[in-house]
């Protein structure tokens, strides 16, 4: 008999009833240290009082109105985001996938309006993840995402991750832009170096292309700056955001320079729910916390500590951990001889919630409010698990 829910997820048999700060609690009251944050979403942890109050207050006033009317909270959030970033303008969405769609359309419309109708292709990188729409999976080009959904939308040229020579070779008369994640998430927690980020900016400038950064997972404070590309001291043309921007509420954004967004005029794009009053209230509440003095510095410091502690763990358990990856509070342990899903299930049983990423990586995306005691707890659980694996065998 078919299940009421489509079986599109390989769900782990644990259900959570409530959350508080860094922790989730299941139906039996068991406590779990959350090092996944709902795929990097819960930037302020669970049941943060600022977000709870924002939702309660706005829900009692107005949930939704059409974008054919003014939405003052949206104007406020857009202004705050542009003042804190490279961007001049913002389009609000409900998800990261929608933000990617907006970015793709923006690149094409930009060149169309400039009289370059044939410049529609985007260069992307292997093992990327740009959402589950047809355009998103075509941009990523991974067979595990695309198989069975062909024919895919045309317009994407996938090159090896970080291969600048391959990017150069892929640029042709139809190329309109380059779209990459400054830190690949699903692809295995792999950062692009500052030098390669600069090389991509230079290539775009030399060839009249738009540079698009997918910061859906690595943005919104995850690396210790509002956006990860800020570490490279370059400015993109377009950035996609989601996940942490809503602190758990469905919210995304596509940020752009005035020039890049010049083609996005009345009627060219829209979203029924995108930017509605409830989402905007939550987004502003997230920024209230994230832009407080010291918040991003705390995230950076804790990220540095996490990377250092994981490095020490690798020294102790080099038979399991071949590499520590990531930036800040976006970390991965590459464990080529350990079934990563088995490792996740084992750690869940110990009261810790990590996740899987590609390339046999154990992925960790803790809330940005993490403190030293939470880091100590996580390292203790990882250390204990690996000691047991050495004695009893790795989890299947």
Phi, psi and omega in degrees: 000133183290143180286148177302324174266135177300136185278056183269355179241139173273078188288141173272133188286070172217138181234134184259142183257325180204166178223153179209112179061241182274003190236149169245153180233131181275184185295341178262004179088002179291142186259135182231130173284119187271105176249026178235327176057035181060044185067051174075018186271317189279069186297331180255016181076193186263139176056041179296129187302326179295318180287320178301315180294319180298317180293315181297315182295314183288325179298331179280351182253295187200120179277314192211144168211159184290154177285005172281355177241164176291140175235092186305323180296329177290319176299319180296313182295318179298318180297318181293320179293318181291323179293334183262003187218188178288340197280158174251339187207157187220141168243127182268140182232184177258348188200169176294320181300320178292326177295321176297316178301317179299317181296317180298314179297322182297318179299313182295317182292326178301308182291324177302313182289339177274001180088013180247066187299335182276354182267088185233352187275149175242135172272128180232177185241145183302147180069015175286167172222120182234032178097179189251008173289167178299319178293321180297316180286330176294322179294324179283321175073013181278133182300325181295339177266327190264338186301126179092355182246011178286155000283141182270156175302140180277157171126014183229132178241111186265127179242163178302146182301127175074007184270095184292324177298322178292324176297313179303315182294333183278345181289125180222185183295341180263358182286128179250340182185177177234131180235120182218160169268124175303327170226115177293133179264285180302332183282000175122021178055065183239113178279147166275138181291160177303320181295320180287326175298316178296320179298322177294319177299316180297317180298319179295317180296320182290333187245009178067037182253160174264137180259118182248125175253124174273102181248030182298321180260324186268355181270189178055054172084355187301327181256005180102356168235164183303316175232143186296328182295343181296336177293339183266356178061031174238164179245127175279177174263327182217141173227133174262139180224156175188216178044258186299341184296336179250359177057026181118345175267139181299110183202137175218172180205150171240113183258144183206161170285161178301319181296311182298326183268010186297337180273351185272077183262179183307127177091353183278339182203160180189172178199128181300310185266340186302126177079020181289163188303322181294315178297320182292325177297318180291316179301319177294324178293322176299314180293328176307319180278315188292330182265005174296145177306128176094346184295308181292327176296320176298315179299319178296313182298317179292326176295318177299318179295318179299313181298319180294317181292324177291325176297319177294324177296322177296320178300324181280326186236048180296342177288341177253319187258115179268339185197142170256129184236162168121185175221131176057227182270033173232093192236153177216143172249116176278123183229082188295339183253012180238123175300114189295324178294321177298321178296319179297313181299318179298315182290327175299319177298335178269001177089030177225141183244093168262195179209181181254144167229169181298168178064033175059049184246134170272118189260139178229125181225068184291157172306150184287353178272009181306143177240174184303320183294330177288322177296317177301317181296318180296314181296321179298318181292319178295315180298313179298318180298316183289326173300317179292322180297322181294325183276320189250352182104151183288150181291140180281000000 
